[in-house]
């Protein structure tokens, strides 16, 4: 199944990205507000550049099967930027050429795998941030990291099911390459904003 291959064949990029995303600080509850603002900025820029584009590239039947309208995260990120007084009009332009997948189911789902996977970790991140004294009384600025709420597990299972059903074996490498290039988008943006 493609989901298992994606997990193993993107593991190195996933680990590299985590090194830029303050994972240690999140897990030991020492993340500061400036670091959190960088995380929001990175996620906002990537979602602003890719989210609607990817959703519109999907075949309508697949988009409906995924419930794409309920998976869009840009509004939650915008709410968080507003809460933390980050003006999205002053965010930096990309200093690299953004990878955008071709309009191909395997490539689009590969890119979405990265964005959906980030959401999967969001509940753990939110729990740690809420335990961090730097974020006492700031739950209203944590919309992105809890965007699916109680539906998180069901949405992930649905995504994996659609991914495994819709990506044909002949397109596995395209899907994996797209996921790795999407990770690279996030890594390069993290390096730029560091």
QUIBELGI-V906805 format. One record per backbone hydrogen bond with DSSP energy under -1.0 kcal/mol. NH is the residue of the N-H (numbers start at 0). CO is the residue of the C=O. E is the energy in kcal/mol with one decimal. If there is no record, write none. Layout:
nh=NH co=CO e=E
nh=NH co=CO e=E
This chain:
nh=4 co=0 e=-1.5
nh=5 co=1 e=-2.9
nh=6 co=2 e=-1.9
nh=7 co=3 e=-1.9
nh=8 co=4 e=-3.3
nh=9 co=5 e=-1.3
nh=13 co=9 e=-2.6
nh=14 co=10 e=-2.5
nh=15 co=11 e=-2.4
nh=16 co=12 e=-2.8
nh=17 co=13 e=-2.3
nh=18 co=14 e=-1.4
nh=19 co=16 e=-1.7
nh=22 co=17 e=-1.2
nh=25 co=21 e=-2.5
nh=26 co=22 e=-2.9
nh=27 co=23 e=-2.2
nh=28 co=25 e=-1.3
nh=29 co=24 e=-2.5
nh=30 co=24 e=-1.3
nh=35 co=31 e=-2.2
nh=36 co=32 e=-2.5
nh=37 co=33 e=-1.6
nh=38 co=34 e=-2.0
nh=39 co=35 e=-2.6
nh=40 co=36 e=-2.4
nh=41 co=37 e=-2.6
nh=42 co=38 e=-2.5
nh=43 co=39 e=-3.0
nh=44 co=40 e=-2.6
nh=45 co=41 e=-2.2
nh=46 co=42 e=-2.5
nh=47 co=43 e=-3.2
nh=48 co=44 e=-2.0
nh=49 co=45 e=-2.3
nh=50 co=46 e=-2.0
nh=53 co=49 e=-3.2
nh=54 co=50 e=-2.3
nh=55 co=51 e=-2.4
nh=56 co=52 e=-1.1
nh=62 co=58 e=-2.7
nh=63 co=59 e=-2.2
nh=64 co=60 e=-2.3
nh=65 co=61 e=-2.4
nh=66 co=62 e=-1.1
nh=67 co=62 e=-2.4
nh=69 co=66 e=-1.8
nh=70 co=67 e=-2.1
nh=76 co=72 e=-2.3
nh=77 co=73 e=-2.6
nh=78 co=74 e=-2.4
nh=79 co=75 e=-2.0
nh=80 co=76 e=-2.7
nh=81 co=77 e=-2.6
nh=82 co=78 e=-2.4
nh=83 co=79 e=-2.2
nh=84 co=81 e=-1.4
nh=85 co=80 e=-3.1
nh=89 co=86 e=-2.1
nh=103 co=101 e=-2.3
nh=107 co=103 e=-2.9
nh=108 co=104 e=-2.7
nh=109 co=105 e=-1.9
nh=110 co=106 e=-2.1
nh=111 co=107 e=-2.6
nh=112 co=108 e=-1.9
nh=114 co=110 e=-1.5
nh=115 co=111 e=-3.5
nh=116 co=112 e=-2.2
nh=117 co=113 e=-1.8
nh=118 co=114 e=-1.3
nh=119 co=115 e=-1.9
nh=120 co=116 e=-1.5
nh=124 co=120 e=-2.3
nh=125 co=121 e=-3.0
nh=126 co=122 e=-2.2
nh=127 co=123 e=-2.1
nh=128 co=124 e=-2.7
nh=129 co=125 e=-2.6
nh=130 co=126 e=-1.1
nh=131 co=128 e=-1.1
nh=134 co=131 e=-2.1
nh=135 co=132 e=-1.3
nh=137 co=134 e=-2.0
nh=140 co=137 e=-2.2
nh=141 co=138 e=-1.8
nh=145 co=142 e=-1.4
nh=146 co=143 e=-1.5
nh=148 co=145 e=-1.2
nh=150 co=147 e=-2.3
nh=151 co=148 e=-1.3
nh=154 co=150 e=-2.8
nh=155 co=151 e=-2.5
nh=156 co=152 e=-2.5
nh=157 co=153 e=-2.3
nh=158 co=154 e=-2.5
nh=159 co=155 e=-2.8
nh=160 co=156 e=-2.3
nh=161 co=157 e=-2.5
nh=162 co=158 e=-2.9
nh=163 co=159 e=-2.8
nh=164 co=160 e=-2.0
nh=165 co=161 e=-2.9
nh=166 co=162 e=-1.9
nh=170 co=167 e=-2.2
nh=171 co=168 e=-1.5
nh=174 co=170 e=-2.2
nh=175 co=171 e=-2.5
nh=176 co=172 e=-2.8
nh=177 co=173 e=-2.2
nh=178 co=174 e=-2.2
nh=179 co=175 e=-2.6
nh=180 co=176 e=-2.5
nh=181 co=177 e=-2.1
nh=182 co=178 e=-2.5
nh=183 co=179 e=-2.2
nh=184 co=180 e=-1.9
nh=185 co=181 e=-1.9
nh=186 co=182 e=-2.7
nh=187 co=183 e=-3.0
nh=188 co=184 e=-2.3
nh=189 co=185 e=-2.4
nh=190 co=186 e=-2.4
nh=191 co=187 e=-2.1
nh=192 co=188 e=-2.3
nh=193 co=189 e=-1.4
